[in-house]
């Protein structure tokens, strides 16, 4: 389900789509808590019921959360 610009997902305001693939859709978003732009990846509906896909998605999120880069 594509998210439209302006859609709010928790503390994140969707700004624009960045890309999509087999493991999800990626959006440019604004974090209202920290006042900065972030990338948000959303697991596709087709994989939400797949326990292994959710675990892989979680591992990826944990690994990416450790990154800190100015770009």
C-alpha positions as CSV (number, residue, x, y, z in Angstrom):
1,X,0.0,0.0,0.0
2,X,1.8,3.2,-1.2
3,X,1.9,6.0,1.4
4,X,0.9,9.4,0.1
5,X,2.9,12.6,0.9
6,X,1.5,14.1,4.1
7,X,0.5,10.7,5.6
8,X,1.6,10.4,9.2
9,X,3.2,7.2,10.5
10,X,3.8,7.5,14.2
11,X,6.1,10.5,14.6
12,X,7.0,10.5,10.9
13,X,5.4,12.6,8.2
14,X,5.8,11.0,4.7
15,X,7.4,13.5,2.3
16,X,8.0,11.4,-0.9
17,X,8.5,7.9,-2.1
18,X,12.2,6.9,-2.7
19,X,11.9,3.4,-4.0
20,X,10.4,0.0,-3.7
21,X,11.5,-3.6,-3.9
22,X,10.7,-7.1,-2.8
23,X,11.3,-6.4,0.9
24,X,9.4,-3.1,1.1
25,X,8.8,0.5,0.1
26,X,11.2,3.3,1.2
27,X,10.0,6.9,1.8
28,X,11.6,10.2,2.6
29,X,10.0,11.4,5.8
30,X,10.3,14.0,8.5
31,X,10.8,13.0,12.1
32,X,8.7,15.4,14.1
33,X,10.4,14.5,17.4
34,X,14.0,15.2,16.2
35,X,13.2,17.7,13.5
36,X,15.2,15.9,10.8
37,X,14.7,14.0,7.6
38,X,14.8,10.3,7.7
39,X,14.3,7.3,5.4
40,X,11.4,5.0,6.4
41,X,11.1,1.4,5.1
42,X,7.6,-0.2,5.2
43,X,7.2,-4.0,5.0
44,X,4.8,-4.9,2.2
45,X,1.3,-6.3,3.1
46,X,2.2,-9.6,1.4
47,X,5.0,-10.2,3.9
48,X,3.4,-9.1,7.1
49,X,2.2,-12.6,7.9
50,X,5.6,-14.2,7.1
51,X,7.4,-14.7,10.4
52,X,10.9,-15.1,8.8
53,X,10.4,-12.0,6.6
54,X,9.4,-9.9,9.7
55,X,12.5,-11.2,11.6
56,X,14.8,-10.3,8.6
57,X,13.1,-6.9,8.4
58,X,13.8,-6.4,12.1
59,X,17.4,-7.5,11.8
60,X,17.9,-5.1,8.9
61,X,16.4,-2.2,10.9
62,X,18.6,-2.9,13.9
63,X,21.7,-3.0,11.6
64,X,20.8,0.3,9.8
65,X,20.0,2.0,13.1
66,X,23.7,1.8,14.0
67,X,24.7,3.8,11.0
68,X,25.5,7.5,11.3
69,X,26.4,9.3,8.1
70,X,25.9,12.9,7.1
71,X,24.2,11.8,3.8
